[in-house]
Amino acid sequence: MDKITRIGVDLAKNVMQVHAVDSAGRVVARKAIARERFVSWFANLEPCLVAMEACGAAHYWARKLRALGHDVRLIPPQFVAPYRKGGVHVKNDALDAEATCEAASRPHMRFVPVKSPAQQSLLVLQRMHTGFVEERTALVNRLRGLLAEFGVFVPQGIRQLHQHFIDRVEDGNNELAGPARQALMHGWAQWQALDEEIAWFDRQIAEHANHDSQAQRCMDVCGVGRLTASAAVATVVDARQFKNGRQLAAWLGLVPRQKSSGGKQRLGRITRQSNDHLRTLLFQGARSAISSLPTAVMIGSRAGSSSSRLAWAATRPWSPWLTRARILWAVLARGERFDPSYAPARTRMAAGA
């Protein structure tokens, strides 16, 4: 058998498909391997390049194969699809493994850093926290809608409902019957349980943010709290993989979609690709930061001033979040602390003019 130099792997729950080639690109092995024999098959090979799509359990298998000495690289699925024979209309495990092997040979291919167990554990906290918040939101909307069916209306906002819920349910002047009141109180008990679960996850995430140096530097940025800082550290992993802040923003889907041609630039909505959780947190943080600014600051008119730049940013939906993503890249990649008074030289010159 010729020496294997590169292997493409299509991961699955029970059966993994591998596509191995030699240094000349000739196929050496193409086979399906059961999950129980997957690691042992690689243990009998000399160290080589192993490429997999960044999908479920990919980081776990990457750590296992790296422990055997292999050079494991994870490729975003959207970068593998163009190399699949037959395009989007023809797909199977063997073609996916072959496309992954071919994509890994490209000199300018981009790869996903392999996460450590600690980083994945932190992401578990983030995902569970988000799941409980979504469950609470759905429950609150359900309770509000059920009350409205009996003519019981509560002001908008979760705090308003929390404050008035018991009084409205126990009010004997409305049309609520006994079984309905009991059912709503069961919903109230579930709401309280969800609040306790969310509070526990908040404490765990805050503890990490307070003890992690990178997260502390991220929290210096306006509109970035413990939740966003912790999510940024766990999701980005290594900000130095991005050449500049714009690459990080593009990876998060925060840059506008382009349809430019003939030297004419056409910018559309943001692409909303990649990690939706971190992008959502950046949206909420930027919106909160902008809404908290005084009106006088938002409508500043002096050219080149910080206030005019904020007003310019407020007119472009993608600009505030794009700016924070670039700042986070500088903080994480360079290890510097955020300086709110910093301004580029050309901006200072324009302000002086």
Disulfide bonds with the S-S distance in Angstrom:
none
